[in-house]
């Protein structure tokens, strides 16, 4: 039978295997109240610092064993700082010369110079007499306490071991003044943590070397001992991976988990080989999923880098992409100042330049946009290139969320950063997997050093599981006359179809639907907090919908305090929204309130804010009414996965249909992370890139000279771009070919962006990208009639009704009310993704979106019925929420329709812009008198229209009259005179839609 004693003996045996000396505590002579073995500590001091006089050696022992502080936590911090950072002693040598020496109680550099004792049966007297199971003494200092329970006693679990430690803190507090680490075990499980931490913060150590997969069926005590307790590793942990946060006088002691320990250590080794001049400056990427302590890892890493003698007091630049993330990470570093030292925050571009231009050392926080160029003013000429701020090689840039902002190496902030710090080295930290589609993170930062994904984090209880609950507010269109009502609103305007099109996205904001969802949210949240107190976030797709949701919620009886968190534009936003706009200080105050579980503010409504970089552990539910995907979706939902007291899970309640996106994103997160990258022949890619640049240049007139692009003022750049645009937009085919060519060029750029050879083509690429954007805008349908848009949005809101909220699982006959996003059943759809369905959907959807947008103005009749489009939106909404794979048939059908249009133009011998006019004439065939090909008439009509176009012609009555006259002349004798005006009206409507943005 396994007993507590045999678990204790097994632990002692393994410690002896690791080189520890077992000592029987009953044989150690000491005062009952003493916990430090001062003779052993003095022996170490004498051996390590023999030059010290004996009285100074005794003083050193006294210094290390006299800890100041009003309470146990402060005394523990006092000792920890002395232990890890050492103390200064001044003394006189035998000749009377004054000397100074820095003394440590442990030799961290050479582990074998220390004594490691595993002591059991050691009694200590305090308020009561207690005997911890095992104490690890290093040089006489009691640094680790083990509390072990009987594996086979069904009434004794890990919690009892933790509870016993809490009693020890009361009965023998002097032991915990020196405690670095506490281990609790019930035989089956073994976990490590800080003596002051709650049970939820204790965790297993799941790897022996950090490189292989975690030990799944291990004996946890064995893995913990051989993974953490090798002497050098334990000393490294004590010195570098433990710190105290000071929260206004209240201390919280923290220590790294195994993934942080190994990830940071691997990154330290990578830095030693990669930092210039030892390597190419690409240290690598750490991917640790959101909620698993990434900011702590970054702080620990910073502290170690600053202490490395090889780096000669480096400067660490912590760079983030948004100011809210900047402040949160900065505050976390300030809390970890025991590790990182003083931290500087760059408040402006000038402040950043000043901080980086001084000597070595320090930690500097900045957003990427502070690496901006200074603009021309009346007094000063602007900058064409970012000035070099420091050429030192011991500058290390740590980029938070590595893949977001580091790819503008050709131009922009990332390029400026590298110009400012040409010899710096880079490491990326990210909570989301690298997105190969957008950019190659490894090409910029180096290889992935360490991965800790969401599945492992949940298994380790570093984060809580997230459950998914699909609910659906079905929509239907009850207003059959909506087209007529829109026409009344837009009477006399030429582009009402454009207004209709622009309004379709607001379908989900219909008043009836929002009211029903608000009611459902309140009912759901009320039930949720009956068993677990906490907070909720509601995510809406627009700021307007956020305000609607707020109004709907607060109108309900029993609704707790709710706040909308969003930005505002006081020149454009309704005055009624003003109550939701806050200053920066007010925003911070709201954050602090929301993080406190007992504060009455229970629900916040957001669109984008607080979905990244914001931690409120008490948030346990998120209500989603916004389509999100990829890392944006994962970052959002992981607001609910933080460990907090008795919280066992987070819940995502889905009203809009993110299920399939969630499957795909989760599946990506649970995979190995960064492996399987296809090999790219860089020389071949460069050749393709150079050829594509030359091809794009052939499409720009020789008279356009953009070689001095970077030196131009913005006003001059605009004129130069306009020259290129004017040349391209005359003919649709030229414009479309150029847009395709530039898209291919930018795609090749993402592959070759890190190659120095592309720099000489930077101006070419920048100009092509600017022209392509301008051409795309010129070809798109525009409307600035905001008042009409608002009226149509309200009409849509009133015209769409919703049925009661449906529990999708219940409707499908599934009994299980919740599915974990990591559950195999849930991931099944994502695992089947490789059959091509999901890929086909995405490709067809994107092609259709672009094609319809491009073709909208070419065939007003075909694409502008609001009723039809709304019904399609509602249908897609339902399909998305229930089963997005069902949409493939509809998408294929739509794609075939568009392909059919292309085929018709070819068969009829027409251009794309002529096809819509052909449809108008073909529909009126009975009134056309002329025999022969309809195409000939169409050619003549389109030529008549285009020959009379002029700038802003739709706003000039005489210009429109000239076109009408030209078309009449073309049709005279070919169309019945009595019907000529009817067909002329339709031709003019199409012409105004199709050529309204015409420019010479």
N, C-alpha and C positions, 0 to 999 in steps of 0.2 A: 504494500500500500504506500503510495506517494504521500508524504507528509510535508508540512512546512519546513521541517528540518532537512529533508532530503533535497528540496528545491534550493535551500540555502547552501547546502553542501555542493550541489551541482554548480551554483553560481561561483562559489569559492574555487572549485576545480578549474572552471574556465578562466577565471581571473589569474590563477597560477599558470595556466597555459600561456597567458599573455605576459608573463614575467612579473606579476605582482607577488608580493610576499604575504602569505597568510599569517596573521597574528591572532592569538587567542586573547580576547579583551580581558578575561579574568586574570591573566598573568601580567598585565600592564599596570605598573604602579603609578597612580595619579591621585590628585585630590578629587573627591567625588563630584565637585561642581565644575572642575576644569574639563574643557573639551579639546583644547590644543595640547599636543604633546610637545611641550616647549624644549625639552632636551633634544628631540629629533630636529626641531627647527633650528636650534642653536648649532647643532652639529653641521647642518647644511650651510649656515652662514659662515661658520669658521672655515669649512672646506672651500667654499666658493670665494670668500673675500678675506683671505688670510692677512692682507695688508692692514685690515682694520684692527685698531687696539681692542683688547678684550672688553673694555667698558662700552665701546661703540658697538661691538657685536651684540652685547646684551641689550643695548638701547634699540638696535634694529629689531630684535625679537619683541621688545616692548611695543615698538611702533606698530608692528604688524598684528599685534594681539590687543591693541587698544582702539576700538572702533567707536567713532563718535556718531551721534544721531539720536533724534528724539524718539524714534520707534525702531522696531526690528528691521523694517525695510530699508530705512536710511542707514542703519549700522551695517547691513549687508552690502549696500552700495559703497559705503566708505571702505570696507575691506576689499571688495572686488576691484575698485580703482587702484588701491595700493598694491594688490596682488598682481594685476595685469600691467600696470604702468610703472610700478616701482616707486621708490622714495629717494630723496636726496639727503645725503648725510655729509656733514663737514667735520673734519677731524685734523689733528696735528700728528705728523709722522714722528719717528724716533728722533729726527733732527730738528723738530720744532717747526717744520714747514706746514703751512695750511694746505689741506687737500680737500677735494670734493669728490664724492663717488655716488653713483646711482645704484641702488641695491634692490634686487628682486628676491622674493621668498621662494621662487621657483626658477629653474633654468629652462626657459621655454625653447631655447635653441638646441640644447643637447639633452633630450629626455633621460638618457641613462645616467646623468649626473644627479638625478633626484631619487628619493626613496618612495616607492609605491607600496603601501601596505593595505591589505584587505583585512579589516578587523571585525570580528563578530563577538557577541557576548560581552559588549562593552557597556557598562552601566554608567549613567549620568544622573546626578541629582539636581533638581531645580525645585519648582513648585511641588512636583512629585518625582519619584525615582523612575526612570524609564531606561529601556535597553533596546535601541534600534537593532534590526537584524544584522546589517552590514554597514560599516562606514569605511569609505576609501580615504585614507590619509596620504597626502603627498607632502613630504618633508614635515610631518607632524601636524599638518593643517587638515581638519575634517571637511573635505570639499564635496563629497558625494555621500548621500544616504540612500540605502536600499530598504524598502519595507516589503516583505514577502508574505504571501498567504498560501494556505494549503490548497493545492490543485483539486483535490477530491472532496473538499468540504463544500457541499452544495449551498450552504448558507453564507459562505464567505467569498466575496467577489472582489474585483479590482477596486470598486468604490469603497469597500471597507479599508483597503490599504491606504487609499487617499485620505479617508476620514481619520485614520490613525495618525497620519502626518500632521493633520490639523491639530490634533490633541498634543502631539509633540511640540508644536510651535508654542502652545500655551504652557506646557509643563517644563520643557527644557529649551527655552528660546535661545540660550547662548550657543547651542549647536548650530542654529540656522543663521547666526551672524556670518558664518564662514561658508555657508552652503552655496556651491555653484550649481549643483544639479541634484535632482531627486528622482529616484527610480521606484516605481511601484509595480507589483506583480502578484497575480493569483496563481502562478504556475503556468497556466495556459497562455495568458496574455502578460506582456511586460511593456510598460510605457515610461517615457521620460518627460520631465517638465520642470518648471520652477516651483520652489516650495510654496510660493505665495499664490500660485495660479489655481483657478477652479478646475474641476475634473475635465471640463470640455477642452481644455488647452493641453492636456497630457496626450502624448501620441506615441505610437510604436516607431521603432527604427527599422525600416524595411529593406535595407540593402547593406551588404558587407563591403562592396567596393564602389558602389555608386554608378557603375558602368553597365552591368548586366540588368536584366529585368528584376523586379522586386522579388524578394523571397516570399512565395505564396504559402507553401505548406510548411513553413519553418517553425522551429521552436523559438518563440519571440525573444526570450531572454538570451538565447545563443546568438541570434542575429544582432541584437542590441549590443552585446558585449564585444563581439568580433567586428561589428560595424563602427562602433564609437569608442571603445575602450583600449585599443592599441595605444601605447603610451604617447607617441607623437601626436596621434589624432586627437586624443583627449585634451592634451595641452593646447593644441591649436583651437579646439572648440572653446575651452575656458577663456583663452586670451582674446579670441576674435569674434566669437559667435554669441556672446551673452552681453546684454546691456540693460540699463534701467531708463525708462522714459519718465520724465518729470511732468506731470499734469497738474500745474499750479500747486506744487507741494506734495501731491499724492503720487507715489512711485508705482510704476508697473514694470516688473522685471520680465524680460523676454529672452528666449533662446531659440536658436534656429532648429527647424525640423530637418530631417535627413536630406530632403531634396534641395533645401537651401544650402546646407553644408557642402554637399558634393558639387552642386551647380556652381557655387561661388569658388570653391577650391579649383575646379577644372578651369574656371575663367581666370583665376590668378595664374595658373600655369600657362594658359594661352597668352596672357599678357606678357609674361616673361619672354616668350618666344616671338611675339608678334609686334610688340611696341618698338617703334623706331629707336635706335638703328638696328635692333636685333631682327626685325621682320618688316613686313610691308605695311604695318599700321592697321591691318584688319584683324581685330582680336576674335570676333565671332558674335554669335547671337545666343542669348538665353531665352528660351520660351517656357515660362511658368504661367499656367493659366490664371485667369482673374480670380482674386480672392485667396490665393495661396501664399501671399506674403511677398510679392515681387518688390515692393518698396523697401521692405526690410532687407531683402537680398542685396538690393542696390546700395543701401547704407553700409552693410557689412563689407561688401566688396570695396567700397570707397575707403573705409577704414583700413583694410589690409593693404590696398595699393599705396596709401599714404605712408605706410610704415615700411615698405619694401626698400632696402638699401639700394637695389639695382636701379630704381627709378629716381633716386636723388631728389626727394621731396617734390613729387609731381603735383601739377594742377589738375583737378578733376572738374570738367565742365559737364553739368547735368542739363541736357537739352530736351525740352518737351515741345509739343506742337500747339498747345492751347494754354491760355493764361490760367484757367481754372484748374487744369491738371498740374500746372507749374506750381501753384500755391499749395495744393494738397501734398504733392511730393516734397516740396520745400519744408512744409510743416512737419512731415514725417522725419526728414533728415534732422531738423532742429531738435526733435524729441530724442533722436539717437545721437546727440552730440558727444556722449561718452565715447562713441566709436569714431565719429567723423571729425570731431573738433568743430571749430567755428565755420559757419556756412554763410556765404554772401549771396544776396539776391540782386540780380541786375534789374534795376527799375526802368532803364531806358537804354537806347542804343549807345548814347554817350557813356552811360554808367558801365555798360558791358565792355566797351572798348577800353575804358580806364582800368577796369579790373583785370582784363586780359593782358594789358601792356606792362603790368608791374612784374616783379620777380616771381620766383617759383613758389609753389605751395598753394594751399587753399582749395575750397570747394565753391564753385560758382554756378548758380542756377540761372537759366535763361530760357525764354521761348525762342524758337527758330526764327521768328520774324524780326527779332532784334538784330539779326545779321543783315540788315537792310542797307542799301546804298543811300547816301545823303543826296537829297534833291537840290536842284538849282534854286537859289533864292536871289533877291536883289543884291545881297551882299556877297554871296559865296557861289562859286561854280559847282555844279553837282558832280558826283562821282561816276565814272564809267566802270571801274573795277573796285572791289572791296579792298581796302588797304590791308597789308600784312600787319597783324597785331603782335604776333610772337612767332619766332622761328624755332622755339625750343622743341626738343623731341620728347620731353617728359610731360606732355599735355595729353590727357585722355578724355575723349568725348563719350559720355554715356547717353545714348539716345533712348528715351522712354517711348514705348510703342514704335519700335524701330522702323516698321514698314510704311509709315504714313508720310513722312516729310523729308526723306533722305534721298529722293531720286532725282531732284532737279539739279543734277550735277553739271548740266550744260549751261543753265542759267537759273537765277533765283536764289532763295535763301541758302539752300544746301550748298550750292556752288560758292556763294559768298563765304560761308563758314569755312570751307576748305581753302579758299584764298586767304582768309584771315589767319588760319592756323595750318600752314602748309605741311608741317611735320607732325601734326597730331595723329593719334591713333584712335580707333573707333570700336566701340562695343555696343550692340543693340540689346535692349531688354524689351520683351513683348509678352503680353498676356493672350495674344491671338496668333494663330498659326500664320505662317508666311503665305501671302496670296501670290502665287506665281503669275497670275494673269496681269496684275498691275505692275509689278517690278520684281527684280531679283534681289531680295534682301541679302542673300549670301554673297552676291557679287559686290555689294557695297560694304558689308561688315565682316564677311568671312563665314566660315562654316558654323552650323548649329553646334554649340558647345554642350548644351544639356536641355533636355525636354522633360516637362512635368505637365501632363495633360489633365483635362477635366475629369476623366474617368478615374485616373489614379488619385487625384485630389479627393474625390468623393469617397473612394475606398479607404483612403487614409484618414478620413474625417477632418482633413484640412479645410474642406468646404462641405456644405450640406448638399444633399441631393435636391434636384429641381424636378417638380412634377408638372405635367402638362394637362390642362383641362380645356378641351375645345368646346366653346359655346357659340351659337350663331344667332344673330338677329337677321332673319330673312327679310329681304326687301321686295317690294313690288311697286310698280308705277300705276297710280290710279288716275292721274290726270291725262286723259286721252287728247286734250286740246293744248298740250304744252307748247307745241310748235307755233300755233296761232298766237298764243299769249307772248311768246318770245318775240314774234314778229311785231306785235304791238309795242313792246318795249323798245325795239330797235328800228321803229318805222323811220324810213328816210335814210337809213345808214346802209352802206354798201356791203359791209363785211359781217353781217349778223351771224353767218355760218361760223366764222372764226370765233365769235363770242360764245356761241353754243359749244363749240369744240373745247374751248378753254375752260368751260364750267363743269364739264362732265366729271372731273376728278372729285368734285365735292359731294358726290352722291351719298357717301357714307356719313355726311354731316347732316342728314335730314333730321328735322326736329323730333319727329316721332321716334325715329330709331335711337337718337341720343337719349331721349327720355327713358326709353325702355332699358337701354344698357345701364344708365345711371341707377335705375331702380334695382336691376339685377346685381350691380356692383355692391350697392349698399347691403342688400340681403346676404350676399356671399361673404362680404367682409365682416358683417355682424356675427355670422356663424363662426367664421374663422377665429375671431378674437375671443369667442366664448371659451375656447380651450387653450389659446396661446396669444398672449398680449403681444402686439407688434404694430407695424406700420405697413402701408401699401402705397404703390405708385401706379398711376394710370397713364398710359402712353397713347396719345392721339396723333393723327396724321397731319394736323395743321394747327396753327395757333388759334385760328377761329374756332376749330372744333374743341380745343382745350377750354376756351372760354364758355362755349356751349355746354360742355360737360360739367364745368364748375357750376354754372347757373342751374343746370338740371339737378345736380347732387344736393346743393344747399337748399333747394326748394323742397326736399323730402324730409319728412319727420324723422327724427332720430339720427340725422347725419352728423358725424363728428366734424371737428374743424378741418377745413380743406384749403389748400393753397395752390395757385397756378404758378409754375416756375417757367418763365419765358422771357425772351428779349422783347424790346419794344421800339417802335419807330414813331415818335410823337408827331412827325409831319404827315404821316399817312394813316396811322392806326386810329380806330374810333375812340372817342373820349371815354366811352364806357369801359375800355380796357385799361385805363390808367391805373386803376386800383391794383392791377397785377404787375406793374412795373416797379422795380426796386433798385436802389443804389447798391453798389458793391458791398458796403457794410451791412445793409439790410439783408442782402442775399446771404452773407456769411452768418448773420444772426439766425436766419431761417434754417440754414443747414444745421446749426448747433441744436436748435429746437427739435428738428426732425430726427436727429440722431438719438435723442433722449427718449427712451421707451415710455416714460411716465408723463411726457409733455402732451397736452391735449391735441396738438397738431398730429393727426393720424394719417391723412391722405394728401399726397401731392400729385398734381396733374402736369405732365411734361410733354413736349414734342421731341426735343433733342437734348436739352440740358439735363444734367445729372445722370445721363445714361452711360457715361464713361468717367472713370477716375473719381467717382463719388462713392464713398463707403458709409453705409448706415446699417450696421449688422442687425438691427432690430426689424429691418424690412423683410417681411416673409411672403408678400403676395404682390404680383404685378399683373395688372389688367391691360391687355394689349389690344388696341384698336388702330394699329398702324402696320402696314406691310414693311417688314425688315428682313434682311438676309445676311448671310456670311458673318464676318466678324462684328459688324454693327449689331446684328441680332444677338450674337453670343455675349457681347459686352453688355447689352441691355439686360438680358435675363439674368446674368450673373450678379446683378445688384441684389438678388434674393438669396445668394448662396453662401453668405458669410456666416461663420459660426457665431452663435449667440445663445448663451444660457441653455434653456431647454428646447430650443428650436431644432427640430429634426429635419425639416425640409423647407424649401421655397416652393411656391406654387405660381405657375404662369397660367392665367385664364385668358383664352384667345377668343376674341369676338370677330376677327377679321379674316382668319384663315392663314396662319403662318406655319401650320403643321408640317408641310413638306419642306419648306425652307429650314425649319428647325431640325428636321431629320438630316438634311444634307449638311447643315453647319455642324451639328453635333457629331455626325460621322467623321467629318474632317478633323474635328478636335480630338477624337478618341484614337486617331491613328498615330503612327510612330513619330511623325513630326519631322518634316524636312528630308526624308529619304526618297530615293527613286527619281532624282532630278535628271531629265534627259540631257545627254551630252550635247553641247553646242560647239560647232566648229567656228571659233571666233574669227578666223581669217575669212572664212566664207561669208559669215554674217557682216563683217566690215565691208567686203566687196559689194554685197547686196545693198548695204546702206549707202555707200558712195555712189553706186549706179542710180539709186532712187533719188538722191539729191540732184544729180545731173538731170534726171528725167523731169523732176518738178521744175527745175530751172528753165527747161525748154518751153514750159507752158506760161512763163512770165515774159513780157516783152523786154527786148534789150534796152529800151529807153528807161526802164525802171532800175535805178541804181540804189541798192540798199546796203552797199558795202560798209557804209559808215553808221549802220543801224544803232549800235550801242551808244554812240556819241550824240544822237539826235534827241531833241526835246520830244515830249510826248505828242505835242501838237504836230510836229513834222512827221513823226511816225504814222500818225493817223492819215495824213495826206498821202504818204507813200503807199500805205495799205490800200487806200481808196483807188489809187491808180491801178494796182493789180486786180482789185475787185471789178472795176469798170470793164477791164479787158475780158474777164472771165464770165461775167453774168449775162453778156449779150446772147449767148447761146447755152441752152440747158445742158447740152452734151459736154461742152467744154467745162462748165462749172462742176458737173457731176464727176467727170474724169479727174479734175484737179482735187476734189474732196477725197476721192478714193485714193489718189496717189499720195496725198499728204497723210492720210490715215495709215497707209502702208509704211511710209517714212517714219512716222512716230512709233509704229509697232517695232520696226527694226531698231529704232533708237533705244527702246527698253532693253534690248539684248546687248547692244554695244556701248551703253552709256558710260561704263567705267574705263573704256579704252582711251588713252590720251590722244590717239590719232583723230578722234572726232572733233576735237576742240576747234580746229581750223574751219570746220563746217558749221560752227555754232550759229553764226549770223544767218546763214542760209536757212537752217532749220527754224530758227525763231521767226524769220520773215514768213516762211511758208505756213507755219502754224497760225500766225496772226491773220494772214490772208484767208486761209481755209475757214477759220472761225467767222470771219466777216462775210465770206461767200455763203456759208451755211445760214447765217442770220439773214442775209439778203434774200435767200430762197425760202425762208420760213414765213409763216403767216403771222403778222403782228397786229396788235390792237392795244391802244392805250386808253380805251374807254372804260375806265375803272368803275364808274358809276353804273354803267349798263351791266358790266360783268357782275357787280354786286347784286343788282336786281335779278339777274338770271340765276345767280347762285341761290338767292332766297326763293325764287320760283321753283327751282329743283328741290330745295329742302321741303317746300310745302307739297310738292307733287309726288314725293316718294314716301310710302308708308312702310312700316315694318310689322311683322308678326311677332308673337311672343318669343322670348329667348329660348333657343332649343339646346338641350344638352346633346351634343353630337354622339357621344358614346351611347347614351340611352336610346337615341333614335336608331343607332346601328345594332342595338341589341347586345351591347357589350356591358357585362355587369360591373367589371372593375372600374371604379370611378376615376382613378388617377393612373397615369402611365408615366413612369420616370423617363426623362429624355435619354437616359442611358440604357433603358430596357431593350433587350434584344428585339422584342416585338415591335417597339416603336421605331427602332433603327432599320427594320426590315426593308422599308421603302428605300432608304438611303443605300443599303447594301445592294439593292437591285439596280442602282443608278447606272451601272456600267452596261445595262442592256440597251442603253441609248435613249430610252423614252424621255428621261428628265433633260438630257442634253438636247434632244430634238425640240422639246418644248421651249427651252431657253433660247435656242438659236432662232426658231421660227418666230417666237414672240418678239425678240429684238429686231429681226428683219422687218416684221410687220409694222412694228412701232415706227421705225425709221421710214419705211416705204409709205405708210399712210400719211405721216407728217409731210413727207416730200410731195405726195400726190394730191393732198387735200385741196390746194388752191387750183389744181389743174382740172378738177371735175367737181364743181360745187354741188351739182345735183346729186351726185353719187355719194358724197361723203358728209353731208351736213344736216341730216335730219336728227334733231336732238332726241326725239322720241326713240328712234331706232338705236342710236348710240347709247342712250341711257339703258335701254333694255339689254344691250350687249354687255354693258358694264355690270349690271345687276346679275346677269347670267354668269359672267366671269367670277363675280364676287362669290356667288353660291358654289360654283365649281371649285374655286380656290379653297374655300373653307371646308368643303366636303371631300374632294378628291381631285387634286390638280391634274392628275394624269388624264382625267376625262376630257380635259380641254384640248388634248392633242388633235382630236378629230376636227374641232372647230378651227383651230389654228391652221391645220393643213388646208382646210376648205378655203379659208381666207387667203392663204398663200397662193392657192391655185387660181383664185379669182384674179389676183394681181398678175400672176404669170399669164393668165388668159388675156389680160389687157395688153401685156407686152406682145403676145403672139398676134393679137388682132392688129396692132399698129404695124407689125411687120407684114402681115398678109395683105393689109389694105394699102400698104405703101404710104403710110402717114407717119408724121413725127408724133412724139408723146403729146406735145401741146396741141396738136390738131385733133386728137382722138375725141376729146370732149365735145368739140364743135361738130364732129361727124355724128356723135350720138344725138345731138339736138336735131340736126337735119334729118337723120334717118328716122327719128320718131315722127317726123312731119312729112313723110314721103308722099302722102296723098295730095299735098298741096304744091309739090314741085312739078313744074311743067316740062322742064328740059330733060330730053332723053340723054342717056350716056352715063358715065361714071359719076357717082356721088362725090368721089374723092376730088375730082376736078373742081367742083363747086367749093368744097372745103378748103382746098389750097387757096382759091381766090379770096374766100372770106377771111382766112387767117392773115393772108398777105395784106388785105385791106385794113384790118385792125392794126397790125404791127407797123405798117407804113405811116400811120398817123399817131403813134404813141409819142408822148412827151412827158417830161418830169412832172410828177404830181397831177397827172391828167384827170384822175378820178375826182379831184377837187375843183376842176375847172369845167364849167358848163359848156363853154365854147369848144373845148377840146373833145368832150364827149359827143357834142353835136357833129364835129368833123368826122369822127369815127362812124357815127350812125349814118351820115351821108355817104361815106365811102362804102359801107356794107350794103346800103340800099342800092347804090349804083351797081355793085357786084351782083346783087340778087335780082335786079330789075329784069323782067322777061323770063327769069328762071323760076320764080315763085309767084303764085296767084297774088295779084295786087291787093285783094281784100284780106289776105292772111299775112301779108308782109310784116305789118306792125307786131303781130303776135310772136312771130319767130324772131324778129329783131330784138324784142325785149329779152328773150332768153339768151340770145347771142351776146347782148351787152352785159347781162348778169354774169355770164361765164367770163367774158373779157375782163370785167372789173375785178372778179375774184382772181383770175389767173395772172393778169398783168398789172395789178394795182401797185406793186413795188418796183415797177419798171424804172430803170435808170440807164442813161445813154452809155 
